[in-house]
């Protein structure tokens, strides 16, 4: 058996100090010092987001319609290649719902979008029971939208919607 190398001895080590280009793009300094974002850029971004917040209901309605359409198409197809394509689109649409809702602080819809996206990515969607779980997600997102529930503090309705999805997952997963 050989002796383990003694790492306490000095060895020739070559260190490369590279410029972190991503940090520089994000406002950092090339020498590694802390960066700072231009406050006017941040203010402009916040203004755009605030103006767009009024468009959220129409945008999320359109995305929910797309989700419904993709879901109906997935349920109707027997073609494996088409099914795979639709599952990917459904996952992307759920992710879009999560992102859109998160941007405008609709945390309940963000929760359901994330939950659906995660569920789709973790399953094969080849069993009827899995379709029930997806349908539960689609249904509760529709309710959350129609009821105008913005966040988890939607009271009893929000809790009931979360419980509905959780029960479906526990029962059919």
N, C-alpha and C positions, 0 to 999 in steps of 0.2 A: 504494500500500500504506500502510495507516495505521500509526502508531507504536504499539507495544505499551504498554499502560497501565503506568505506573510505580507498583508496589505499595509502594514505600518511603515514599510520602507518607501522611500520616495521613488517614484517612477516617472519616466518621461510621459507627460500627458499633454496632449495638444488640445487647446480649447479654441473653438471658433465662436466669435461673437457676431452673430448675424443680425441684420436689421429686421425687425418684425414689421413687415409690410402691412399686414392687416391692422396692427395697432396704429400705424401711421395713418392709414386710410380712415380710421375711426377717431382721429384727432390726437393721437399720441405723438411723441417726439422720437426722432430717429435715434437719439442717444439713449433711449430707454426710459427717459423721464416721463412723468405723468402727463397725460394729454388733457386737453380741455376742448369741449365742443363749443362752437360759436353759439351763444345764446340766441342770436337772431334766427339761426337755422332751427333750433329747437322750438322757438316761438312760432315760426312759420309752419312747422309740422303740426304743432298743437292746434293752430288755427284751422288748418286743412281738416284735421280729424274732427274738430268741433263742428265745422260746417257740414261734414259728411255724415255726422251722427243723425241728422234728420232724414237721411236717405236710408238708414239701416232697415226700417220696417219693410220698405219696398224691395230692397236688395235681399233680405233674408227670406221674404216671401218668394222671390224668384228662385233662390237656391233651394228652398223647401219643395217647390214645384218640380225642380229638376230631380231632387232626391226621390220624390214620389214616382216620377216617370221612370227613372232608372230602376227603382225597386219593382215596379209593375213589370217592366221588361225582364228583369232577372227572374221573377216568379214564373213568367210565361215561357221562358226558353228551356229547351232540352239540349241545345247545342253546347258542348263543353267549351269550345273556343270562345263562343259568344258569352257564355256564363263567366268565364275567367275575365274577359274584357269588362263586363258589367260590374263584377265584384270590385275590380280595380277602380272603376269610375265611381261606384257607390262609396268606396273608402275615401277617394279624393273629395267627393262632395261633402261627406261627413266632416272631413278635415277642414274644408272651406267654411262650413258652418261654425266649427269650433273657432277658427281664426277670426272670422267676421264678428262673431258674438263676443269674443274676447277683446277685440279692438274697441268695441263700443260698450264694454262692461255689462254685457248680458250674460252673467256668469251661469245662470241655469241652463240656457241654451248651449253655452260653451261646454258645460259639463256633459250634456247629452251628446253633443257632436263628438267630443273626445271619447266618450264611452262607446259610441257606435263605431267610430273609426278603429279604436283599439280592438273591439270585439271582432270586427270584420277581418282585421289583420291576423288575429290569433286563431281563427277558425277556417274551416274549408267551405262552410256554407253548403254542405251536401246532405244535410239532414233536415227534416221537416221541423224538428225542435229548434234548430238554429234559426230558421226562418221566423219562428214565433218571437224570438228574442229581438231580431232586427225589426220586426213589425211593431213590437212594444216601443222601441226607440223612436221609430217614425211617428207613431201615434202620440207619444208624449211631447215630441218636438212640435207637432201641430197644435196640441193643447197649449203649450207654453207660449207659442206665437199668438194664437187667437186670444188668449187671456192677457197678453201683454206683460207676462212675467219677466222682469228684467234680471232679477238676481235670486239667490238662494233664500232671500228673506221674503219670498212670495207666500210665506205662511203655510197653512195647512195644505193648500193646493200643490205648492212646490214639493213639500215633503211626500205627499201622496204620489206625485209623478215619479219621484226618485224611488219610492218604495215599489211602485208598479214595475219599473225596469229591474230592480234588484230581485223581486220575486220571480220574474220571468227567467232571469239568469240562474237563480238558485234551483228553480224547478226543472228547467229544460237543458241546462248545460251539463 
